[in-house]
Amino acid sequence: MELKLKYSKWLPFGNYYAITIFNNLIRRDKYKNRPISKTTYNHESIHLQQELDFVFGCEKLYVLGGCIFYILYFLEWLVKLIISIFTFGKVNAYRSISFEQEAYDNQNNLNYLKNRKRFNWVKYILKVKR
C-alpha cells in the first residue's frame, strides 16, 4: 500500500513536518511547493506498515489497523510522558514511543521495508530516549 500525499492547514500540529493517518501522508499547506524527502517518506511509510501490523497486512482493513495503532501510540506516549515527569524531563516522551524509535532508527535505510519483520516496533517498548 502506498501513501497518498495530502496537504492541510491544521495538520500536523506544532512544529512537526508530516504525519501519517491511515494511508495519508499529510503535510502543511506551506510545504506544497517543496518536494518531500526520501527520508521523510520512508519514515512515514514505516508508520503505515506499523498500522498494517495490526491487521496482519490485510490492506482492506487498514482503517482498523490505524485505529489500533493510534490508540496504542497515545497510550504509550502517555506512559512515557509520566516517566518523563518523574525523571524531571530526562526522558523524551515522543522520541521514546516504540513506533517512533523504529521509524527514526530506520528512516535512512530506503530498503528497510523490504525486509522489515511484522511488529518489529515491539523491541523498542521498554527503551526510552533522553
VOPAGU-2260 file (C-alpha; in pm, 1 decimal, decimal comma):
REM VOPAGU-2260
SITE   aa  ch    i         X         Y         Z
SITE  MET   A    0       0,0       0,0       0,0
SITE  GLU   A    1     131,6     341,8     -93,5
SITE  LEU   A    2      90,5     662,8      99,2
SITE  LYS   A    3    -128,6     933,2     -55,3
SITE  LEU   A    4      22,4    1279,1     -17,8
SITE  LYS   A    5    -225,6    1536,1     117,8
SITE  TYR   A    6    -199,4    1890,8     248,1
SITE  SER   A    7    -373,7    2058,4     538,8
SITE  LYS   A    8    -395,7    2396,3     708,7
SITE  TRP   A    9    -400,9    2232,5    1053,1
SITE  LEU   A   10    -207,7    1906,8    1040,0
SITE  PRO   A   11      39,9    1814,0    1158,5
SITE  PHE   A   12      21,7    2000,5    1487,6
SITE  GLY   A   13     306,3    2201,7    1631,9
SITE  ASN   A   14     640,0    2200,7    1457,6
SITE  TYR   A   15     601,0    1856,0    1304,5
SITE  TYR   A   16     664,8    1830,7     931,9
SITE  ALA   A   17     447,8    1533,2     836,3
SITE  ILE   A   18     203,1    1285,5     984,7
SITE  THR   A   19      62,3     958,9     857,3
SITE  ILE   A   20    -304,0     896,2     924,3
SITE  PHE   A   21    -419,3     570,1     775,8
SITE  ASN   A   22    -270,6     571,5     424,3
SITE  ASN   A   23    -246,0     950,7     403,4
SITE  LEU   A   24      80,7    1136,0     443,1
SITE  ILE   A   25     -27,9    1482,9     549,6
SITE  ARG   A   26     185,4    1794,3     535,7
SITE  ARG   A   27     107,1    2158,8     597,8
SITE  ASP   A   28      -9,4    2366,5     301,5
SITE  LYS   A   29     302,3    2582,5     327,3
SITE  TYR   A   30     513,4    2286,4     205,1
SITE  LYS   A   31     316,2    2227,9    -117,4
SITE  ASN   A   32     598,3    2362,9    -331,9
SITE  ARG   A   33     871,1    2164,2    -157,6
SITE  PRO   A   34     926,9    1801,8    -254,6
SITE  ILE   A   35     910,5    1552,1      28,4
SITE  SER   A   36    1244,7    1393,7     108,3
SITE  LYS   A   37    1300,3    1021,8      63,4
SITE  THR   A   38    1389,2    1000,4     432,3
SITE  THR   A   39    1062,1    1158,8     544,8
SITE  TYR   A   40     861,7     946,9     301,8
SITE  ASN   A   41    1036,3     633,7     430,0
SITE  HIS   A   42     976,7     733,7     794,3
SITE  GLU   A   43     605,3     781,3     729,4
SITE  SER   A   44     587,7     459,8     523,6
SITE  ILE   A   45     724,9     273,2     823,3
SITE  HIS   A   46     432,1     410,5    1025,3
SITE  LEU   A   47     189,2     284,0     761,6
SITE  GLN   A   48     341,8     -63,3     788,1
SITE  GLN   A   49     313,4     -43,3    1166,2
SITE  GLU   A   50     -58,5      27,3    1123,9
SITE  LEU   A   51     -88,3    -274,0     891,9
SITE  ASP   A   52      80,2    -494,6    1154,1
SITE  PHE   A   53    -247,9    -493,3    1346,3
SITE  VAL   A   54    -449,3    -634,5    1057,1
SITE  PHE   A   55    -174,6    -877,5     957,1
SITE  GLY   A   56    -108,4    -696,3     631,3
SITE  CYS   A   57    -471,0    -708,3     510,8
SITE  GLU   A   58    -482,0    -372,7     335,5
SITE  LYS   A   59    -862,6    -373,0     319,1
SITE  LEU   A   60    -868,6    -337,1     698,3
SITE  TYR   A   61    -610,9     -57,0     715,7
SITE  VAL   A   62    -854,5     178,8     894,0
SITE  LEU   A   63    -892,1     -72,4    1177,6
SITE  GLY   A   64    -513,9    -111,5    1194,5
SITE  GLY   A   65    -472,7     265,3    1203,3
SITE  CYS   A   66    -721,7     299,4    1489,3
SITE  ILE   A   67    -542,4      34,4    1694,3
SITE  PHE   A   68    -207,0     195,8    1609,3
SITE  TYR   A   69    -312,3     541,7    1727,3
SITE  ILE   A   70    -474,0     412,5    2047,6
SITE  LEU   A   71    -151,5     230,1    2138,6
SITE  TYR   A   72      59,0     526,2    2020,4
SITE  PHE   A   73    -130,5     762,3    2253,0
SITE  LEU   A   74    -123,4     521,5    2548,6
SITE  GLU   A   75     249,7     463,1    2513,4
SITE  TRP   A   76     312,2     837,2    2481,8
SITE  LEU   A   77     108,2     892,3    2799,5
SITE  VAL   A   78     307,4     631,5    2994,0
SITE  LYS   A   79     636,9     773,9    2872,7
SITE  LEU   A   80     519,1    1127,3    2948,9
SITE  ILE   A   81     457,4    1018,7    3308,6
SITE  ILE   A   82     806,1     865,3    3314,5
SITE  SER   A   83     938,4    1196,2    3180,5
SITE  ILE   A   84     766,8    1386,7    3460,4
SITE  PHE   A   85     911,2    1156,8    3726,6
SITE  THR   A   86    1260,7    1181,0    3574,6
SITE  PHE   A   87    1236,6    1561,1    3560,0
SITE  GLY   A   88    1231,2    1569,0    3181,1
SITE  LYS   A   89    1530,9    1340,9    3131,9
SITE  VAL   A   90    1315,6    1123,0    2905,4
SITE  ASN   A   91    1176,2    1248,6    2573,0
SITE  ALA   A   92     821,5    1106,0    2566,1
SITE  TYR   A   93     769,6    1149,9    2190,1
SITE  ARG   A   94    1105,5    1003,8    2083,9
SITE  SER   A   95    1057,0     717,1    2332,6
SITE  ILE   A   96     740,6     588,9    2163,4
SITE  SER   A   97     832,5     249,2    2019,3
SITE  PHE   A   98     672,2     330,4    1682,7
SITE  GLU   A   99     881,5     647,4    1652,9
SITE  GLN   A  100    1200,3     472,4    1761,0
SITE  GLU   A  101    1163,2     211,4    1487,5
SITE  ALA   A  102    1082,9     478,8    1228,8
SITE  TYR   A  103    1370,4     710,3    1327,9
SITE  ASP   A  104    1622,1     425,0    1354,2
SITE  ASN   A  105    1539,6     305,6    1002,3
SITE  GLN   A  106    1429,0     613,5     809,2
SITE  ASN   A  107    1760,9     642,8     625,0
SITE  ASN   A  108    1754,0     279,4     512,0
SITE  LEU   A  109    1540,1     304,0     199,7
SITE  ASN   A  110    1534,9     -77,0     171,2
SITE  TYR   A  111    1415,9    -129,9     528,7
SITE  LEU   A  112    1053,9    -206,4     443,1
SITE  LYS   A  113    1156,4    -483,5     203,9
SITE  ASN   A  114    1292,0    -690,7     494,1
SITE  ARG   A  115    1103,6    -548,2     793,0
SITE  LYS   A  116     955,3    -805,3    1026,5
SITE  ARG   A  117     597,2    -752,0    1139,1
SITE  PHE   A  118     570,8    -599,7    1489,7
SITE  ASN   A  119     939,4    -500,2    1485,1
SITE  TRP   A  120     849,9    -192,0    1692,5
SITE  VAL   A  121     782,5    -416,2    1995,3
SITE  LYS   A  122    1154,2    -446,4    2069,4
SITE  TYR   A  123    1160,0     -72,5    2146,8
SITE  ILE   A  124     876,2     -66,8    2401,9
SITE  LEU   A  125    1096,7     -74,2    2712,9
SITE  LYS   A  126    1354,6     168,1    2571,3
SITE  VAL   A  127    1347,3     538,4    2648,4
SITE  LYS   A  128    1525,0     823,5    2472,2
SITE  ARG   A  129    1680,0    1108,5    2660,0
